[in-house]
Amino acid sequence: MSRSYKIALILKSRSSLPVYRDLAKLSDRELDEQVMALIRRMRTNESATIARMVQRTPTFSLN
């Protein structure tokens, strides 16, 4: 993942990190740690993550 993608991922998440720290000033190692922590939290609550995902193409159900 690129550095800009990691920053965008953190900004789109519900993380409070951007409120307290300037993400552009984080080292690569700190940024990697934050992204890994974010992914760990997402794994523990996948249903909430899936519910927040943006659907790119129009979809419908045939129920």
C-alpha positions in Angstrom: 0.0 0.0 0.0 1.2 3.5 -0.7 1.6 6.1 2.0 -1.2 8.2 0.6 -3.5 5.2 0.5 -2.8 4.4 4.1 -3.5 8.0 5.1 -6.8 7.9 3.2 -7.8 4.6 4.8 -7.2 6.1 8.3 -9.2 9.3 7.4 -12.1 7.3 6.1 -12.2 5.0 9.2 -13.8 6.0 12.4 -10.4 6.4 14.0 -9.8 9.5 16.2 -6.1 9.5 15.3 -6.4 12.4 12.8 -7.9 14.6 15.6 -4.8 14.2 17.7 -2.0 13.8 15.2 -0.9 15.1 11.8 -0.9 11.9 9.7 1.5 13.4 7.2 4.2 13.7 9.9 3.9 10.1 11.1 6.9 7.9 10.2 6.3 4.9 7.9 6.6 2.5 10.8 4.0 4.4 12.8 1.7 4.6 9.8 2.0 0.9 9.2 1.2 0.2 12.9 -1.9 2.3 12.7 -3.1 0.6 9.5 -2.5 -2.8 11.1 -4.5 -1.8 14.2 -7.3 -0.5 12.0 -7.4 -3.8 10.0 -7.4 -5.8 13.3 -10.4 -3.8 14.5 -12.2 -4.3 11.2 -11.7 -8.1 11.4 -13.3 -8.2 14.8 -16.3 -6.3 13.5 -16.6 -7.2 9.9 -20.4 -6.7 9.7 -20.1 -3.1 10.7 -17.3 -2.6 8.1 -19.4 -4.2 5.3 -22.4 -2.1 6.2 -20.3 1.1 5.7 -18.8 0.0 2.4 -19.8 2.1 -0.6 -21.3 0.2 -3.5 -19.8 1.4 -6.7 -22.3 0.0 -9.1 -26.1 0.0 -8.7 -27.3 -3.3 -7.2 -30.6 -4.8 -6.5 -31.9 -7.9 -4.9 -34.2 -10.6 -6.4 -35.7 -11.8 -3.1 
